[in-house]
């Protein structure tokens, strides 16, 4: 089975690459959420929260 499966010496390198890829994916997936939270925070700090109690149609 030579050439089909990685040898034990290269397993740590493979798992290091997998960990890196998972970290990159977690970072990329979190960007929209963090961006929205920062936008919301800056709006609230600059003008205060806008609370509307009237309902118009």
VENBEL-V555664 format. One record per residue. SS is DSSP state (h for helix, s for strand, l for the rest). OMEGA is omega in radians with two decimals (999 if undefined). Layout:
ss-><SS/SS>
omega-><OMEGA/OMEGA>
This chain:
ss-><l/l/l/l/l/l/l/h/h/h/h/h/h/h/h/h/h/h/h/h/h/h/h/h/h/h/h/h/h/h/h/h/h/h/h/h/h/h/h/h/h/h/h/h/h/h/h/l/l/l/l/l/l/l/l/l/l>
omega-><3.14/3.12/-3.12/-3.12/3.10/3.10/-3.06/-3.11/-3.10/-3.13/-3.13/3.09/3.12/3.14/3.05/3.10/3.09/3.10/3.11/3.14/3.11/3.11/3.11/3.12/3.11/3.11/-3.11/3.13/-3.11/-3.09/-3.14/-3.12/3.14/3.12/3.13/3.13/3.11/3.10/-3.13/-3.14/-3.12/3.08/-3.13/3.14/-3.08/-3.07/-3.10/3.13/3.12/3.14/-3.14/-3.14/-3.14/3.12/-3.13/3.12/999>
